[in-house]
Amino acid sequence: MDNSKENKIMKTILLCCAAGMSTSMLVQRMQAKAERRGLEVAIKAVPALELEMYINEADVILLGPQIKYELPRFTALAEPLGKPISLIEMMDYGALRGDKVLDHALSLLE
């Protein structure tokens, strides 16, 4: 029996920012890093106004630094669902460090 599929359960990382557009390049960089590492992850960017529509799909949620004021409200939504949530470091966000943001998301899933 091949157990390799069981070890590669798809995880969904949800990035949330003010409009959902500023994270699209970061998503691309994160996805490229994940593919190079052989990780099966889905990474999506959504605007803050739509987080509630997508929260059930997420395994982990990262907020862009420009909406850090939303962290308490979104934490109240995510915690009862068992979804880890955190802020993206401003330097990693601004420099589009997909590898660092991916590592941060994966650390929250451990």
Secondary structure, 3 states (H helix, E strand, C coil): CCCHHHHCCCEEEEEEECCCCCCHHHHHHHHHHHHHCCCCEEEEEEEHHHHHHHHHHCCEEEECHHHHHHHHHHHHHHHHHCCCEEECCHHHHHCCCHHHHHHHHHHHHC
